[in-house]
């Protein structure tokens, strides 16, 4: 049973990748989203989360589209030719590692897009369940702790969304800019930028 769960959780390996740039993006996206969600919760207490055109239904629609893009990105990265960019080699200045083992650029991107595809699907399911829960009578969100529960939900939701968006931007920058530079360029990979 544990081996099955371990196998199914393989896309989460991206979280274990150790690299200073990745760590900065992860921390910034989560801290920034916490701050924004708390400010919005305090100054816009009537923000529409679950209603028609609310945040959760809109994000579900967006994530449903993005999950297809992430799966396509994973398939493309897995089949890239080595070529000029040397995709099967590690980053130059600071190699990315998992449990002390150096990973190649291809492995990094495969872990990234696998994580994003998995996260976006689970994020959609979380949104669907929260919508169903919010639309039932006498739910937690309609009790006396309405403000606190809404703020807590908003913070968790925003942090998760920001982490997905931060990782998505890493992948987009990598594929749209860094992959077009040759290995002799001074900047040709996120990991080499300082």
Secondary structure, DSSP 8 states (H G I E B T S, - for coil): -HHHHHHHTGGGGGGG-B-HHHHHHHHHHHHHHHHHHHHHHHH-TT--SSSTT-HHHHHHHHHHHHHHHHHHHHHHHHH---TTTTTTS--SSS--EETTEE--HHHHHHHHHHHHHHHHHHHHHHHHHHHHHHTSTT-GGGSTTHHHHHHHHHHHHHHHHHHHHHHHHHHHHHHHTGGGS-TTSS--SGGG--
